Amino acid sequence: MTRPTFFVEEDKILAALFEEGLDDLHIFKPGSSPVYVERLLSLLPDNTHHRITVHDHFYLKEEFGLAGIHLDNGITTRPAGYHGNFSCSCSSLGQIRENKKKSRYVFLRNIFDSLSIPEEKATFSLAELQSASRLGLIDKHVYALGGIRVDNVRMMHDLGFGGVVICGDLWNRFDIHSETDFSPIIKQFVRIKSAIG
């Protein structure tokens, strides 16, 4: 998932992540002007657009041939007339149960304390996650979000999550105000992919 703010090197970093095997990218820019999201999309290689999901400005899905849209609230409904792929964020196991039936996949939020938003704390114990996995609530259609790092990504795989959402463990390795060398982000991404196996 992208940082919530735009920055100069962003398109280069995202393109490099795709080259290293990034499966899906979620563009998360809350409160942003659509023109800035359009510009970012226009700077990314065309052959990556089908692997990009937007969290806002849903018309961009058709305009750029994107993978789909993402609803950040587990109780939000799709825009009127929208029939394409969508995913959503859930903050409870009950929301997962309901939303898995109609979404391409869902994010389960706050697995661990957030690395990028200090006030967002873990809301599930390991025992709760293990139970949800045994009951089939956690499966290939559920992605883990919140505090995912190289040292816990394998645990998420072993619990049966279909994927993980990486944010802070990558973006905290690059100061958008003073750095131009983004190789630490790419190296960490490669370490994360290797940890999954």
Secondary structure, DSSP 4 states (H G I P E B T S, - for coil): ---SS--TTHHHHHHHHHHTT---EEE--TT--HHHHHHHHHHS-GGGGGGEEESS-TTHHHHHT-SEEEESSTTPPPPTT--S-EEEEESSHHHHHHHTTTSSEEEE--SS--SS-TT------HHHHHHHHHTTSSSTTEEEESS--TTTHHHHHHTT-SEEE--HHHHTT--TTT----HHHHHHHHHHHHHH-
